């Protein structure tokens, strides 16, 4: 048993850090650059169709989640404490 443990320790000591080679990428790092989903001008918000509707809905949704989730958490926690 001691011989086996010695072999395990020696083999563990010989083991080094191995890494796979980094793939070399040209340009900005996308192999399929022309077909890459995030186009160069993807975030031109001033040219977005129905900008006022989409932005106001996005802001309202984010605000509602930011207010609603903590209120729900407090109510849930108080109900849980009261019932115990």
PyMOL Python script that loads the backbone (N, CA, C, O; Angstrom):
from pymol import cmd

cmd.read_pdbstr("""\
ATOM      1  N   UNK A   1       0.823  -1.194   0.000  1.00  0.00           N
ATOM      2  CA  UNK A   1       0.000   0.000   0.000  1.00  0.00           C
ATOM      3  C   UNK A   1       0.866   1.258   0.000  1.00  0.00           C
ATOM      4  O   UNK A   1       0.548   2.227  -0.690  1.00  0.00           O
ATOM      5  N   UNK A   2       1.944   1.251   0.757  1.00  0.00           N
ATOM      6  CA  UNK A   2       2.824   2.413   0.823  1.00  0.00           C
ATOM      7  C   UNK A   2       3.486   2.664  -0.529  1.00  0.00           C
ATOM      8  O   UNK A   2       3.691   3.813  -0.922  1.00  0.00           O
ATOM      9  N   UNK A   3       3.821   1.577  -1.243  1.00  0.00           N
ATOM     10  CA  UNK A   3       4.448   1.710  -2.547  1.00  0.00           C
ATOM     11  C   UNK A   3       3.474   2.362  -3.540  1.00  0.00           C
ATOM     12  O   UNK A   3       3.859   3.199  -4.356  1.00  0.00           O
ATOM     13  N   UNK A   4       2.212   1.954  -3.443  1.00  0.00           N
ATOM     14  CA  UNK A   4       1.183   2.535  -4.317  1.00  0.00           C
ATOM     15  C   UNK A   4       1.026   4.028  -4.039  1.00  0.00           C
ATOM     16  O   UNK A   4       0.943   4.828  -4.971  1.00  0.00           O
ATOM     17  N   UNK A   5       0.983   4.408  -2.756  1.00  0.00           N
ATOM     18  CA  UNK A   5       0.838   5.817  -2.391  1.00  0.00           C
ATOM     19  C   UNK A   5       2.037   6.630  -2.870  1.00  0.00           C
ATOM     20  O   UNK A   5       1.889   7.774  -3.301  1.00  0.00           O
ATOM     21  N   UNK A   6       3.215   6.036  -2.791  1.00  0.00           N
ATOM     22  CA  UNK A   6       4.415   6.718  -3.262  1.00  0.00           C
ATOM     23  C   UNK A   6       4.338   6.952  -4.773  1.00  0.00           C
ATOM     24  O   UNK A   6       4.727   8.012  -5.261  1.00  0.00           O
ATOM     25  N   UNK A   7       3.837   5.963  -5.504  1.00  0.00           N
ATOM     26  CA  UNK A   7       3.685   6.109  -6.956  1.00  0.00           C
ATOM     27  C   UNK A   7       2.669   7.195  -7.293  1.00  0.00           C
ATOM     28  O   UNK A   7       2.862   7.957  -8.240  1.00  0.00           O
ATOM     29  N   UNK A   8       1.600   7.266  -6.526  1.00  0.00           N
ATOM     30  CA  UNK A   8       0.580   8.280  -6.760  1.00  0.00           C
ATOM     31  C   UNK A   8       1.146   9.675  -6.513  1.00  0.00           C
ATOM     32  O   UNK A   8       0.896  10.599  -7.287  1.00  0.00           O
ATOM     33  N   UNK A   9       1.900   9.820  -5.443  1.00  0.00           N
ATOM     34  CA  UNK A   9       2.485  11.125  -5.118  1.00  0.00           C
ATOM     35  C   UNK A   9       3.488  11.541  -6.176  1.00  0.00           C
ATOM     36  O   UNK A   9       3.516  12.703  -6.581  1.00  0.00           O
ATOM     37  N   UNK A  10       4.317  10.601  -6.632  1.00  0.00           N
ATOM     38  CA  UNK A  10       5.317  10.918  -7.643  1.00  0.00           C
ATOM     39  C   UNK A  10       4.649  11.290  -8.958  1.00  0.00           C
ATOM     40  O   UNK A  10       5.062  12.244  -9.617  1.00  0.00           O
ATOM     41  N   UNK A  11       3.612  10.538  -9.346  1.00  0.00           N
ATOM     42  CA  UNK A  11       2.950  10.842 -10.621  1.00  0.00           C
ATOM     43  C   UNK A  11       2.218  12.179 -10.539  1.00  0.00           C
ATOM     44  O   UNK A  11       2.122  12.895 -11.536  1.00  0.00           O
ATOM     45  N   UNK A  12       1.704  12.516  -9.367  1.00  0.00           N
ATOM     46  CA  UNK A  12       1.037  13.802  -9.201  1.00  0.00           C
ATOM     47  C   UNK A  12       2.049  14.942  -9.247  1.00  0.00           C
ATOM     48  O   UNK A  12       1.753  16.026  -9.751  1.00  0.00           O
ATOM     49  N   UNK A  13       3.235  14.693  -8.721  1.00  0.00           N
ATOM     50  CA  UNK A  13       4.270  15.726  -8.707  1.00  0.00           C
ATOM     51  C   UNK A  13       4.809  15.983 -10.110  1.00  0.00           C
ATOM     52  O   UNK A  13       5.219  17.102 -10.417  1.00  0.00           O
ATOM     53  N   UNK A  14       4.813  14.977 -10.953  1.00  0.00           N
ATOM     54  CA  UNK A  14       5.318  15.129 -12.313  1.00  0.00           C
ATOM     55  C   UNK A  14       4.322  15.851 -13.217  1.00  0.00           C
ATOM     56  O   UNK A  14       4.698  16.396 -14.255  1.00  0.00           O
ATOM     57  N   UNK A  15       3.070  15.851 -12.823  1.00  0.00           N
ATOM     58  CA  UNK A  15       2.042  16.426 -13.679  1.00  0.00           C
ATOM     59  C   UNK A  15       2.219  17.938 -13.755  1.00  0.00           C
ATOM     60  O   UNK A  15       2.409  18.589 -12.728  1.00  0.00           O
ATOM     61  N   UNK A  16       2.160  18.482 -14.910  1.00  0.00           N
ATOM     62  CA  UNK A  16       2.310  19.923 -15.095  1.00  0.00           C
ATOM     63  C   UNK A  16       0.988  20.551 -15.502  1.00  0.00           C
ATOM     64  O   UNK A  16      -0.031  19.874 -15.646  1.00  0.00           O
ATOM     65  N   UNK A  17       1.034  21.837 -15.679  1.00  0.00           N
ATOM     66  CA  UNK A  17      -0.158  22.548 -16.117  1.00  0.00           C
ATOM     67  C   UNK A  17      -0.181  22.506 -17.634  1.00  0.00           C
ATOM     68  O   UNK A  17       0.736  22.990 -18.298  1.00  0.00           O
ATOM     69  N   UNK A  18      -1.218  21.932 -18.159  1.00  0.00           N
ATOM     70  CA  UNK A  18      -1.358  21.822 -19.606  1.00  0.00           C
ATOM     71  C   UNK A  18      -2.481  22.732 -20.052  1.00  0.00           C
ATOM     72  O   UNK A  18      -3.490  22.881 -19.363  1.00  0.00           O
ATOM     73  N   UNK A  19      -2.300  23.325 -21.185  1.00  0.00           N
ATOM     74  CA  UNK A  19      -3.381  24.130 -21.736  1.00  0.00           C
ATOM     75  C   UNK A  19      -3.459  23.887 -23.220  1.00  0.00           C
ATOM     76  O   UNK A  19      -2.467  23.577 -23.879  1.00  0.00           O
ATOM     77  N   UNK A  20      -4.648  24.033 -23.722  1.00  0.00           N
ATOM     78  CA  UNK A  20      -4.785  23.918 -25.160  1.00  0.00           C
ATOM     79  C   UNK A  20      -4.345  25.232 -25.760  1.00  0.00           C
ATOM     80  O   UNK A  20      -4.524  26.287 -25.151  1.00  0.00           O
ATOM     81  N   UNK A  21      -3.789  25.181 -26.906  1.00  0.00           N
ATOM     82  CA  UNK A  21      -3.303  26.387 -27.562  1.00  0.00           C
ATOM     83  C   UNK A  21      -4.448  27.320 -27.910  1.00  0.00           C
ATOM     84  O   UNK A  21      -5.529  26.873 -28.293  1.00  0.00           O
ATOM     85  N   UNK A  22      -4.215  28.588 -27.779  1.00  0.00           N
ATOM     86  CA  UNK A  22      -5.238  29.570 -28.128  1.00  0.00           C
ATOM     87  C   UNK A  22      -5.394  29.603 -29.633  1.00  0.00           C
ATOM     88  O   UNK A  22      -4.413  29.587 -30.376  1.00  0.00           O
ATOM     89  N   UNK A  23      -6.622  29.649 -30.065  1.00  0.00           N
ATOM     90  CA  UNK A  23      -6.875  29.709 -31.497  1.00  0.00           C
ATOM     91  C   UNK A  23      -6.544  31.111 -31.985  1.00  0.00           C
ATOM     92  O   UNK A  23      -6.933  32.108 -31.378  1.00  0.00           O
ATOM     93  N   UNK A  24      -5.832  31.162 -33.075  1.00  0.00           N
ATOM     94  CA  UNK A  24      -5.506  32.474 -33.616  1.00  0.00           C
ATOM     95  C   UNK A  24      -6.693  32.966 -34.430  1.00  0.00           C
ATOM     96  O   UNK A  24      -7.217  32.256 -35.288  1.00  0.00           O
ATOM     97  N   UNK A  25      -7.100  34.182 -34.147  1.00  0.00           N
ATOM     98  CA  UNK A  25      -8.257  34.745 -34.817  1.00  0.00           C
ATOM     99  C   UNK A  25      -7.840  36.015 -35.536  1.00  0.00           C
ATOM    100  O   UNK A  25      -7.049  36.805 -35.020  1.00  0.00           O
ATOM    101  N   UNK A  26      -8.362  36.194 -36.692  1.00  0.00           N
ATOM    102  CA  UNK A  26      -8.044  37.391 -37.441  1.00  0.00           C
ATOM    103  C   UNK A  26      -9.086  38.468 -37.213  1.00  0.00           C
ATOM    104  O   UNK A  26     -10.195  38.165 -36.774  1.00  0.00           O
ATOM    105  N   UNK A  27      -8.763  39.687 -37.493  1.00  0.00           N
ATOM    106  CA  UNK A  27      -9.723  40.778 -37.377  1.00  0.00           C
ATOM    107  C   UNK A  27     -10.120  41.025 -35.940  1.00  0.00           C
ATOM    108  O   UNK A  27      -9.273  41.241 -35.073  1.00  0.00           O
ATOM    109  N   UNK A  28     -11.409  40.989 -35.700  1.00  0.00           N
ATOM    110  CA  UNK A  28     -11.934  41.256 -34.358  1.00  0.00           C
ATOM    111  C   UNK A  28     -12.231  39.980 -33.597  1.00  0.00           C
ATOM    112  O   UNK A  28     -12.860  40.037 -32.541  1.00  0.00           O
ATOM    113  N   UNK A  29     -11.810  38.851 -34.086  1.00  0.00           N
ATOM    114  CA  UNK A  29     -11.991  37.620 -33.355  1.00  0.00           C
ATOM    115  C   UNK A  29     -13.205  36.823 -33.771  1.00  0.00           C
ATOM    116  O   UNK A  29     -13.583  35.883 -33.071  1.00  0.00           O
ATOM    117  N   UNK A  30     -13.826  37.159 -34.875  1.00  0.00           N
ATOM    118  CA  UNK A  30     -14.983  36.405 -35.329  1.00  0.00           C
ATOM    119  C   UNK A  30     -14.630  35.721 -36.636  1.00  0.00           C
ATOM    120  O   UNK A  30     -14.284  36.369 -37.624  1.00  0.00           O
ATOM    121  N   UNK A  31     -14.723  34.401 -36.623  1.00  0.00           N
ATOM    122  CA  UNK A  31     -14.363  33.651 -37.820  1.00  0.00           C
ATOM    123  C   UNK A  31     -15.328  33.957 -38.959  1.00  0.00           C
ATOM    124  O   UNK A  31     -14.930  33.990 -40.123  1.00  0.00           O
ATOM    125  N   UNK A  32     -16.589  34.179 -38.624  1.00  0.00           N
ATOM    126  CA  UNK A  32     -17.590  34.473 -39.650  1.00  0.00           C
ATOM    127  C   UNK A  32     -18.000  35.942 -39.571  1.00  0.00           C
ATOM    128  O   UNK A  32     -19.179  36.266 -39.429  1.00  0.00           O
ATOM    129  N   UNK A  33     -17.025  36.807 -39.663  1.00  0.00           N
ATOM    130  CA  UNK A  33     -17.229  38.254 -39.489  1.00  0.00           C
ATOM    131  C   UNK A  33     -18.360  38.837 -40.332  1.00  0.00           C
ATOM    132  O   UNK A  33     -19.162  39.601 -39.795  1.00  0.00           O
ATOM    133  N   UNK A  34     -18.467  38.520 -41.624  1.00  0.00           N
ATOM    134  CA  UNK A  34     -19.548  39.143 -42.395  1.00  0.00           C
ATOM    135  C   UNK A  34     -20.935  38.715 -41.931  1.00  0.00           C
ATOM    136  O   UNK A  34     -21.904  39.455 -42.098  1.00  0.00           O
ATOM    137  N   UNK A  35     -21.031  37.517 -41.346  1.00  0.00           N
ATOM    138  CA  UNK A  35     -22.324  36.981 -40.948  1.00  0.00           C
ATOM    139  C   UNK A  35     -22.555  37.092 -39.449  1.00  0.00           C
ATOM    140  O   UNK A  35     -23.507  36.513 -38.925  1.00  0.00           O
ATOM    141  N   UNK A  36     -21.708  37.817 -38.764  1.00  0.00           N
ATOM    142  CA  UNK A  36     -21.826  37.941 -37.318  1.00  0.00           C
ATOM    143  C   UNK A  36     -23.082  38.714 -36.961  1.00  0.00           C
ATOM    144  O   UNK A  36     -23.406  39.717 -37.597  1.00  0.00           O
ATOM    145  N   UNK A  37     -23.783  38.246 -35.947  1.00  0.00           N
ATOM    146  CA  UNK A  37     -25.107  38.774 -35.635  1.00  0.00           C
ATOM    147  C   UNK A  37     -25.074  40.245 -35.215  1.00  0.00           C
ATOM    148  O   UNK A  37     -25.956  41.008 -35.612  1.00  0.00           O
ATOM    149  N   UNK A  38     -24.103  40.656 -34.441  1.00  0.00           N
ATOM    150  CA  UNK A  38     -24.055  42.028 -33.962  1.00  0.00           C
ATOM    151  C   UNK A  38     -23.354  42.894 -35.002  1.00  0.00           C
ATOM    152  O   UNK A  38     -22.127  42.984 -35.048  1.00  0.00           O
ATOM    153  N   UNK A  39     -24.146  43.503 -35.804  1.00  0.00           N
ATOM    154  CA  UNK A  39     -23.603  44.299 -36.894  1.00  0.00           C
ATOM    155  C   UNK A  39     -22.923  45.548 -36.352  1.00  0.00           C
ATOM    156  O   UNK A  39     -23.071  45.904 -35.183  1.00  0.00           O
ATOM    157  N   UNK A  40     -22.182  46.196 -37.227  1.00  0.00           N
ATOM    158  CA  UNK A  40     -21.404  47.364 -36.833  1.00  0.00           C
ATOM    159  C   UNK A  40     -22.303  48.484 -36.319  1.00  0.00           C
ATOM    160  O   UNK A  40     -21.946  49.176 -35.366  1.00  0.00           O
ATOM    161  N   UNK A  41     -23.458  48.666 -36.936  1.00  0.00           N
ATOM    162  CA  UNK A  41     -24.368  49.748 -36.560  1.00  0.00           C
ATOM    163  C   UNK A  41     -25.641  49.203 -35.916  1.00  0.00           C
ATOM    164  O   UNK A  41     -26.730  49.723 -36.157  1.00  0.00           O
ATOM    165  N   UNK A  42     -25.510  48.171 -35.110  1.00  0.00           N
ATOM    166  CA  UNK A  42     -26.692  47.535 -34.535  1.00  0.00           C
ATOM    167  C   UNK A  42     -27.389  48.421 -33.513  1.00  0.00           C
ATOM    168  O   UNK A  42     -28.614  48.387 -33.400  1.00  0.00           O
ATOM    169  N   UNK A  43     -26.640  49.198 -32.782  1.00  0.00           N
ATOM    170  CA  UNK A  43     -27.218  49.960 -31.676  1.00  0.00           C
ATOM    171  C   UNK A  43     -27.425  51.426 -32.027  1.00  0.00           C
ATOM    172  O   UNK A  43     -27.247  52.291 -31.169  1.00  0.00           O
ATOM    173  N   UNK A  44     -27.794  51.722 -33.255  1.00  0.00           N
ATOM    174  CA  UNK A  44     -28.158  53.084 -33.626  1.00  0.00           C
ATOM    175  C   UNK A  44     -29.585  53.331 -33.159  1.00  0.00           C
ATOM    176  O   UNK A  44     -30.535  53.087 -33.902  1.00  0.00           O
ATOM    177  N   UNK A  45     -29.738  53.812 -31.934  1.00  0.00           N
ATOM    178  CA  UNK A  45     -31.071  53.979 -31.368  1.00  0.00           C
ATOM    179  C   UNK A  45     -31.848  55.098 -32.042  1.00  0.00           C
ATOM    180  O   UNK A  45     -33.078  55.087 -32.034  1.00  0.00           O
ATOM    181  N   UNK A  46     -31.147  56.061 -32.624  1.00  0.00           N
ATOM    182  CA  UNK A  46     -31.858  57.162 -33.259  1.00  0.00           C
ATOM    183  C   UNK A  46     -32.531  56.730 -34.560  1.00  0.00           C
ATOM    184  O   UNK A  46     -33.444  57.410 -35.029  1.00  0.00           O
ATOM    185  N   UNK A  47     -32.101  55.614 -35.153  1.00  0.00           N
ATOM    186  CA  UNK A  47     -32.717  55.130 -36.385  1.00  0.00           C
ATOM    187  C   UNK A  47     -33.658  53.955 -36.137  1.00  0.00           C
ATOM    188  O   UNK A  47     -34.089  53.310 -37.092  1.00  0.00           O
ATOM    189  N   UNK A  48     -33.984  53.664 -34.888  1.00  0.00           N
ATOM    190  CA  UNK A  48     -34.852  52.546 -34.547  1.00  0.00           C
ATOM    191  C   UNK A  48     -36.299  52.854 -34.934  1.00  0.00           C
ATOM    192  O   UNK A  48     -36.778  53.972 -34.747  1.00  0.00           O
ATOM    193  N   UNK A  49     -36.986  51.846 -35.475  1.00  0.00           N
ATOM    194  CA  UNK A  49     -38.401  52.015 -35.792  1.00  0.00           C
ATOM    195  C   UNK A  49     -39.193  51.962 -34.493  1.00  0.00           C
ATOM    196  O   UNK A  49     -38.890  51.168 -33.603  1.00  0.00           O
ATOM    197  N   UNK A  50     -40.207  52.813 -34.392  1.00  0.00           N
ATOM    198  CA  UNK A  50     -41.068  52.892 -33.194  1.00  0.00           C
ATOM    199  C   UNK A  50     -40.243  53.111 -31.930  1.00  0.00           C
ATOM    200  O   UNK A  50     -40.460  52.458 -30.910  1.00  0.00           O
ATOM    201  N   UNK A  51     -39.299  54.035 -32.014  1.00  0.00           N
ATOM    202  CA  UNK A  51     -38.358  54.268 -30.926  1.00  0.00           C
ATOM    203  C   UNK A  51     -39.070  54.697 -29.646  1.00  0.00           C
ATOM    204  O   UNK A  51     -38.760  54.190 -28.568  1.00  0.00           O
ATOM    205  N   UNK A  52     -40.013  55.617 -29.752  1.00  0.00           N
ATOM    206  CA  UNK A  52     -40.677  56.132 -28.550  1.00  0.00           C
ATOM    207  C   UNK A  52     -41.433  55.019 -27.827  1.00  0.00           C
ATOM    208  O   UNK A  52     -41.383  54.926 -26.600  1.00  0.00           O
ATOM    209  N   UNK A  53     -42.123  54.187 -28.578  1.00  0.00           N
ATOM    210  CA  UNK A  53     -42.880  53.089 -27.967  1.00  0.00           C
ATOM    211  C   UNK A  53     -41.945  52.076 -27.315  1.00  0.00           C
ATOM    212  O   UNK A  53     -42.169  51.674 -26.174  1.00  0.00           O
ATOM    213  N   UNK A  54     -40.900  51.661 -28.026  1.00  0.00           N
ATOM    214  CA  UNK A  54     -39.998  50.634 -27.496  1.00  0.00           C
ATOM    215  C   UNK A  54     -39.215  51.124 -26.286  1.00  0.00           C
ATOM    216  O   UNK A  54     -39.061  50.391 -25.309  1.00  0.00           O
ATOM    217  N   UNK A  55     -38.725  52.342 -26.340  1.00  0.00           N
ATOM    218  CA  UNK A  55     -37.940  52.866 -25.222  1.00  0.00           C
ATOM    219  C   UNK A  55     -38.814  53.093 -23.997  1.00  0.00           C
ATOM    220  O   UNK A  55     -38.407  52.783 -22.877  1.00  0.00           O
ATOM    221  N   UNK A  56     -40.014  53.634 -24.201  1.00  0.00           N
ATOM    222  CA  UNK A  56     -40.884  53.870 -23.041  1.00  0.00           C
ATOM    223  C   UNK A  56     -41.333  52.545 -22.436  1.00  0.00           C
ATOM    224  O   UNK A  56     -41.422  52.432 -21.213  1.00  0.00           O
ATOM    225  N   UNK A  57     -41.621  51.534 -23.266  1.00  0.00           N
ATOM    226  CA  UNK A  57     -41.974  50.222 -22.720  1.00  0.00           C
ATOM    227  C   UNK A  57     -40.797  49.594 -21.979  1.00  0.00           C
ATOM    228  O   UNK A  57     -40.986  48.975 -20.931  1.00  0.00           O
ATOM    229  N   UNK A  58     -39.592  49.746 -22.507  1.00  0.00           N
ATOM    230  CA  UNK A  58     -38.405  49.195 -21.847  1.00  0.00           C
ATOM    231  C   UNK A  58     -38.137  49.848 -20.506  1.00  0.00           C
ATOM    232  O   UNK A  58     -37.846  49.167 -19.522  1.00  0.00           O
ATOM    233  N   UNK A  59     -38.234  51.170 -20.466  1.00  0.00           N
ATOM    234  CA  UNK A  59     -38.009  51.885 -19.210  1.00  0.00           C
ATOM    235  C   UNK A  59     -39.094  51.540 -18.196  1.00  0.00           C
ATOM    236  O   UNK A  59     -38.802  51.322 -17.020  1.00  0.00           O
ATOM    237  N   UNK A  60     -40.341  51.491 -18.647  1.00  0.00           N
ATOM    238  CA  UNK A  60     -41.446  51.148 -17.743  1.00  0.00           C
ATOM    239  C   UNK A  60     -41.284  49.731 -17.191  1.00  0.00           C
ATOM    240  O   UNK A  60     -41.519  49.496 -16.006  1.00  0.00           O
ATOM    241  N   UNK A  61     -40.882  48.790 -18.046  1.00  0.00           N
ATOM    242  CA  UNK A  61     -40.689  47.410 -17.604  1.00  0.00           C
ATOM    243  C   UNK A  61     -39.561  47.315 -16.583  1.00  0.00           C
ATOM    244  O   UNK A  61     -39.714  46.670 -15.545  1.00  0.00           O
ATOM    245  N   UNK A  62     -38.435  47.949 -16.870  1.00  0.00           N
ATOM    246  CA  UNK A  62     -37.305  47.908 -15.933  1.00  0.00           C
ATOM    247  C   UNK A  62     -37.672  48.549 -14.603  1.00  0.00           C
ATOM    248  O   UNK A  62     -37.329  48.026 -13.542  1.00  0.00           O
ATOM    249  N   UNK A  63     -38.367  49.680 -14.655  1.00  0.00           N
ATOM    250  CA  UNK A  63     -38.781  50.357 -13.431  1.00  0.00           C
ATOM    251  C   UNK A  63     -39.768  49.499 -12.638  1.00  0.00           C
ATOM    252  O   UNK A  63     -39.673  49.408 -11.414  1.00  0.00           O
ATOM    253  N   UNK A  64     -40.717  48.870 -13.339  1.00  0.00           N
ATOM    254  CA  UNK A  64     -41.710  48.026 -12.670  1.00  0.00           C
ATOM    255  C   UNK A  64     -41.062  46.840 -11.978  1.00  0.00           C
ATOM    256  O   UNK A  64     -41.428  46.493 -10.855  1.00  0.00           O
ATOM    257  N   UNK A  65     -40.106  46.225 -12.642  1.00  0.00           N
ATOM    258  CA  UNK A  65     -39.402  45.096 -12.026  1.00  0.00           C
ATOM    259  C   UNK A  65     -38.592  45.578 -10.827  1.00  0.00           C
ATOM    260  O   UNK A  65     -38.575  44.927  -9.782  1.00  0.00           O
ATOM    261  N   UNK A  66     -37.920  46.724 -10.978  1.00  0.00           N
ATOM    262  CA  UNK A  66     -37.099  47.256  -9.892  1.00  0.00           C
ATOM    263  C   UNK A  66     -37.897  47.650  -8.668  1.00  0.00           C
ATOM    264  O   UNK A  66     -37.380  47.602  -7.552  1.00  0.00           O
ATOM    265  N   UNK A  67     -39.151  48.040  -8.854  1.00  0.00           N
ATOM    266  CA  UNK A  67     -40.006  48.409  -7.722  1.00  0.00           C
ATOM    267  C   UNK A  67     -40.792  47.206  -7.239  1.00  0.00           C
ATOM    268  O   UNK A  67     -40.930  46.997  -6.034  1.00  0.00           O
ATOM    269  N   UNK A  68     -41.311  46.407  -8.173  1.00  0.00           N
ATOM    270  CA  UNK A  68     -42.216  45.305  -7.829  1.00  0.00           C
ATOM    271  C   UNK A  68     -41.558  44.154  -7.104  1.00  0.00           C
ATOM    272  O   UNK A  68     -42.132  43.616  -6.158  1.00  0.00           O
ATOM    273  N   UNK A  69     -40.384  43.767  -7.517  1.00  0.00           N
ATOM    274  CA  UNK A  69     -39.719  42.607  -6.916  1.00  0.00           C
ATOM    275  C   UNK A  69     -39.394  42.840  -5.437  1.00  0.00           C
ATOM    276  O   UNK A  69     -39.680  41.957  -4.628  1.00  0.00           O
ATOM    277  N   UNK A  70     -38.811  43.979  -5.037  1.00  0.00           N
ATOM    278  CA  UNK A  70     -38.568  44.176  -3.604  1.00  0.00           C
ATOM    279  C   UNK A  70     -39.852  44.255  -2.779  1.00  0.00           C
ATOM    280  O   UNK A  70     -39.898  43.753  -1.656  1.00  0.00           O
ATOM    281  N   UNK A  71     -40.891  44.881  -3.328  1.00  0.00           N
ATOM    282  CA  UNK A  71     -42.159  44.945  -2.593  1.00  0.00           C
ATOM    283  C   UNK A  71     -42.719  43.545  -2.397  1.00  0.00           C
ATOM    284  O   UNK A  71     -43.162  43.206  -1.300  1.00  0.00           O
ATOM    285  N   UNK A  72     -42.707  42.730  -3.442  1.00  0.00           N
ATOM    286  CA  UNK A  72     -43.187  41.350  -3.327  1.00  0.00           C
ATOM    287  C   UNK A  72     -42.332  40.563  -2.331  1.00  0.00           C
ATOM    288  O   UNK A  72     -42.862  39.764  -1.559  1.00  0.00           O
ATOM    289  N   UNK A  73     -41.018  40.783  -2.344  1.00  0.00           N
ATOM    290  CA  UNK A  73     -40.131  40.056  -1.431  1.00  0.00           C
ATOM    291  C   UNK A  73     -40.429  40.409   0.022  1.00  0.00           C
ATOM    292  O   UNK A  73     -40.434  39.534   0.887  1.00  0.00           O
ATOM    293  N   UNK A  74     -40.677  41.693   0.291  1.00  0.00           N
ATOM    294  CA  UNK A  74     -40.978  42.110   1.666  1.00  0.00           C
ATOM    295  C   UNK A  74     -42.312  41.524   2.115  1.00  0.00           C
ATOM    296  O   UNK A  74     -42.421  41.012   3.229  1.00  0.00           O
ATOM    297  N   UNK A  75     -43.320  41.594   1.261  1.00  0.00           N
ATOM    298  CA  UNK A  75     -44.638  41.045   1.622  1.00  0.00           C
ATOM    299  C   UNK A  75     -44.542  39.546   1.849  1.00  0.00           C
ATOM    300  O   UNK A  75     -45.104  39.020   2.809  1.00  0.00           O
ATOM    301  N   UNK A  76     -43.828  38.856   0.962  1.00  0.00           N
ATOM    302  CA  UNK A  76     -43.663  37.408   1.110  1.00  0.00           C
ATOM    303  C   UNK A  76     -42.951  37.065   2.411  1.00  0.00           C
ATOM    304  O   UNK A  76     -43.350  36.135   3.112  1.00  0.00           O
ATOM    305  N   UNK A  77     -41.903  37.807   2.734  1.00  0.00           N
ATOM    306  CA  UNK A  77     -41.138  37.524   3.941  1.00  0.00           C
ATOM    307  C   UNK A  77     -41.976  37.795   5.183  1.00  0.00           C
ATOM    308  O   UNK A  77     -41.891  37.047   6.156  1.00  0.00           O
ATOM    309  N   UNK A  78     -42.783  38.850   5.167  1.00  0.00           N
ATOM    310  CA  UNK A  78     -43.615  39.165   6.327  1.00  0.00           C
ATOM    311  C   UNK A  78     -44.710  38.111   6.517  1.00  0.00           C
ATOM    312  O   UNK A  78     -45.025  37.744   7.649  1.00  0.00           O
ATOM    313  N   UNK A  79     -45.287  37.626   5.424  1.00  0.00           N
ATOM    314  CA  UNK A  79     -46.286  36.555   5.531  1.00  0.00           C
ATOM    315  C   UNK A  79     -45.661  35.297   6.072  1.00  0.00           C
ATOM    316  O   UNK A  79     -46.254  34.620   6.912  1.00  0.00           O
ATOM    317  N   UNK A  80     -44.482  34.975   5.609  1.00  0.00           N
ATOM    318  CA  UNK A  80     -43.787  33.771   6.046  1.00  0.00           C
ATOM    319  C   UNK A  80     -43.456  33.846   7.540  1.00  0.00           C
ATOM    320  O   UNK A  80     -43.595  32.858   8.262  1.00  0.00           O
ATOM    321  N   UNK A  81     -43.022  35.016   7.993  1.00  0.00           N
ATOM    322  CA  UNK A  81     -42.686  35.199   9.413  1.00  0.00           C
ATOM    323  C   UNK A  81     -43.931  35.172  10.288  1.00  0.00           C
ATOM    324  O   UNK A  81     -43.914  34.609  11.382  1.00  0.00           O
ATOM    325  N   UNK A  82     -44.994  35.773   9.814  1.00  0.00           N
ATOM    326  CA  UNK A  82     -46.231  35.848  10.600  1.00  0.00           C
ATOM    327  C   UNK A  82     -46.882  34.471  10.773  1.00  0.00           C
ATOM    328  O   UNK A  82     -47.495  34.193  11.804  1.00  0.00           O
ATOM    329  N   UNK A  83     -46.743  33.618   9.762  1.00  0.00           N
ATOM    330  CA  UNK A  83     -47.415  32.315   9.851  1.00  0.00           C
ATOM    331  C   UNK A  83     -46.645  31.344  10.737  1.00  0.00           C
ATOM    332  O   UNK A  83     -47.210  30.342  11.174  1.00  0.00           O
ATOM    333  N   UNK A  84     -45.383  31.608  11.011  1.00  0.00           N
ATOM    334  CA  UNK A  84     -44.553  30.681  11.778  1.00  0.00           C
ATOM    335  C   UNK A  84     -44.634  30.921  13.199  1.00  0.00           C
ATOM    336  O   UNK A  84     -43.991  30.222  13.982  1.00  0.00           O
TER     337      UNK A  84
END
""", "prot")
cmd.dss("prot")
cmd.show_as("cartoon", "prot")
cmd.util.cbc("prot")
cmd.orient("prot")
